[in-house]
Amino acid sequence: MKQGRVVILGGTPRSGKTTPAIRLAVNGFNLIPFDHIAQAMKDGPPEIAVEQFTPDICSDQYFLFLQSLIGSLVKDAKTHGLNYLIDKIISNQTTGTDG
């Protein structure tokens, strides 16, 4: 069985992430939009849910959650040959840029 891959695609809005994301998805990658991950963290159980999701809020929990998620995806990629793509928009607030 061929080993799968995990790709994390990040960048500022309008930096050209969508085109490669669509190509990868069409070619068998399971697309996981970061917006869905953030929404799940907002809606999650009270002990992990956050009202206003930003990387600054609960940064330790945020890091542990992402570390666990990516670790699980890598394990699936190695074990089952699955391909995953996490699409992440880096906000202006994070980068300090306008666009």
C-alpha angles and dihedrals in degrees: 000000000000115000114246128225139233116212124187110198115192139166146121121293114287093014094124104265096131098065097056090038091057092046092051092046091050088050096056107281118137104232116220109184111211088225087068091052091050091049091050089053090051093048097038129111113305093255092062104021118108125199098217111024115217129142089249093060114085090347092175092052090042092053094045091049093050092043090053093045094049091044090054092048092050090050091052090047091053097040103038104021093243123156123217134187123194110198111205128184113206106214126225087245090060097043100033091229131124100232 
